[in-house]
Amino acid sequence: MESENRTVITEFILLGLTQSQDIQLLVFVLVLIFYFIILPGNFLIIFTIRSDPGLTAPLYFFLGNLAFLDASYSFIVAPRMLVDFLSEKKVISYRGCITQLFFLHFLGGGEGLLLVVMAFDRYIAICRPLHYSTVMNPRACYAMLLALWLGGFVHSIIQVALILRLPFCGPNQLDNFFCDVPQVIKLACTDTFVVELLMVFNSGLMTLLCFLGLLASYAVILCRIRGSSSEAKNKAMSTCTTHIIVIFFMFGPGIFIYTRPFRAFPADKVVSLFHTVIFPLLNPVIYTLRNQEVKASMKKVFNKHIA
């Protein structure tokens, strides 16, 4: 029994995003350009929030953490994918695969919980303004930050624990450009029906519930601001609209990938590309472009260092 559960496979072969060399080259160039243009912007957001004394409100504290999480998330898949585009044989070790899978769900779970915290912050700020400074004090903000990191860790460690219990002794080709739960499970040398249900429950159900809960919370906020003054209403509408856009970017692909049985669909790889590379880099930028205070501070920081 012990030998049956022993992991025999020591590496996985990644089939990549596509077999077309022309499409691979096109995606390589586009992702590389996008990576080197948008990623520095995320670091500028973090530096601006950390260095500007005027951006100490909880909203900017969480925005800085979102930029950090998204920048870290983009490093899990994109660099290796770009290298693999130039390699004839795309190989990742078993340990490297598990490590990649762990950090994807660790940071992804943490970011999902961070968006929940940001929604709570906006609810208190808009619907309970007199209690805002009491509820969202620095100690509470750090406690929420710790909770979301712990939540992401617990979510990810469950994924990894279930994968590590599976025996791998047969084919080792992953039909993707990175390691993720659906493809890895399918290579196990055993019946994976129960494990798939547990994965759907852990990833898919959590993603769907967070998504629906966030939409409901912003619907409540938007209903509450209908009677506000024009200026306050416009500012709250802008903030909530930005949050909703990022929620769709974050949870839409996750729902598509994890809330259904683990069978392959033609769109899986394209959705995964946006979910792991494009959207994580765009999220903080979308927040910043619609936030006048952060934009003004970024211009000051940029001009100061250029001068």
Secondary structure as GFF3:
##gff-version 3
##sequence-region A 1 307
A	DSSP	beta_strand	11	14	.	.	.	ID=ss1
A	DSSP	alpha_helix	21	51	.	.	.	ID=ss2
A	DSSP	alpha_helix	58	85	.	.	.	ID=ss3
A	DSSP	beta_strand	91	93	.	.	.	ID=ss4
A	DSSP	alpha_helix	94	127	.	.	.	ID=ss5
A	DSSP	three_ten_helix	129	131	.	.	.	ID=ss6
A	DSSP	alpha_helix	132	135	.	.	.	ID=ss7
A	DSSP	alpha_helix	138	164	.	.	.	ID=ss8
A	DSSP	beta_strand	173	174	.	.	.	ID=ss9
A	DSSP	alpha_helix	181	186	.	.	.	ID=ss10
A	DSSP	alpha_helix	193	199	.	.	.	ID=ss11
A	DSSP	pi_helix	200	205	.	.	.	ID=ss12
A	DSSP	alpha_helix	206	224	.	.	.	ID=ss13
A	DSSP	alpha_helix	230	258	.	.	.	ID=ss14
A	DSSP	alpha_helix	268	273	.	.	.	ID=ss15
A	DSSP	pi_helix	274	278	.	.	.	ID=ss16
A	DSSP	alpha_helix	279	289	.	.	.	ID=ss17
A	DSSP	alpha_helix	292	306	.	.	.	ID=ss18
###
